Amino acid sequence: MSEKHIESAKQLCQLMDDENDENLTLIDENGEAVEMEQIAVITYNDELYAILRPLDEDEDAAVVFKIEAEDEESLILITDDKLASEVIAVYNKELE
């Protein structure tokens, strides 16, 4: 699960909408649909990150993706635990 593609501009708008409470369905590199709950979109070090929770996993599971909009909009899974923890820490600090 290294990259998930946003299927339409509508999904990107949905992801960026602070008022959004609908789940996102993303397509992984194997063409499989994965339903995700949007937790937050965070700016960290001048980059945009999305914190999502796969609905088929543990309630406490959170996954961090970098939002890329180069050739096509996609979410790049953050596999660096330190970076993922830093992004989640920014989110937690915003909740305070």
C-alpha positions in Angstrom: 0.0 0.0 0.0 2.4 2.7 -1.2 0.2 5.0 -3.2 -3.5 5.6 -3.5 -5.0 7.6 -6.2 -7.8 10.1 -5.8 -10.3 9.2 -8.5 -11.7 12.7 -9.2 -11.4 16.4 -8.5 -14.6 15.9 -6.4 -12.7 13.6 -4.1 -9.8 16.1 -3.8 -12.3 18.8 -2.9 -13.9 16.5 -0.4 -10.6 15.8 1.2 -9.8 19.5 1.4 -13.2 20.5 2.8 -13.0 21.1 6.5 -16.8 20.5 6.8 -16.6 17.1 5.1 -17.8 14.1 7.2 -18.2 11.6 4.4 -15.8 8.7 3.9 -13.4 8.6 1.0 -13.0 5.6 -1.3 -9.5 5.4 -2.6 -8.0 3.0 -5.1 -4.7 1.3 -4.2 -1.9 0.3 -6.5 -3.6 -3.1 -7.0 -6.9 -1.5 -8.1 -8.6 -2.4 -4.9 -11.1 0.1 -3.3 -10.3 1.1 0.2 -12.8 3.1 2.3 -11.2 5.6 4.6 -12.5 8.0 7.2 -11.0 11.5 7.0 -9.4 12.6 10.2 -7.6 15.8 9.2 -5.6 17.6 6.5 -2.5 19.1 8.1 0.2 21.5 6.7 3.6 20.5 8.0 6.9 21.9 6.7 5.1 23.5 3.8 3.6 20.2 2.6 0.0 19.0 2.8 -0.7 15.7 4.6 -3.9 13.8 5.1 -4.6 11.7 8.2 -7.0 8.9 7.3 -8.3 5.8 9.1 -9.0 2.7 7.1 -12.6 1.6 8.0 -11.6 -2.1 8.0 -8.9 -1.6 10.7 -8.7 -1.0 14.4 -10.4 2.2 15.7 -7.0 3.6 16.8 -5.3 3.0 13.4 -4.4 6.1 11.6 -2.5 6.4 8.3 -0.6 9.5 7.1 -0.4 10.4 3.4 1.3 13.2 1.7 -1.0 15.0 -0.8 0.7 15.2 -4.2 -0.7 17.1 -7.1 2.1 16.8 -9.7 1.0 14.8 -12.7 -2.2 13.5 -11.1 -3.6 13.9 -7.6 -2.5 11.1 -5.4 -1.8 10.3 -1.8 1.6 9.0 -1.0 1.7 6.7 2.0 4.2 8.0 4.6 6.3 5.0 5.7 8.7 7.0 7.8 7.4 6.5 11.3 9.2 9.7 12.6 7.5 11.9 9.9 4.1 10.2 10.5 4.4 10.8 14.2 5.4 14.5 13.7 2.3 15.0 11.4 0.1 13.4 14.0 1.7 15.5 16.8 0.8 18.7 14.8 -2.8 17.4 14.6 -3.0 16.6 18.3 -1.5 20.1 19.1 -4.3 21.7 17.0 -6.9 19.8 19.0 -5.7 21.4 22.3 
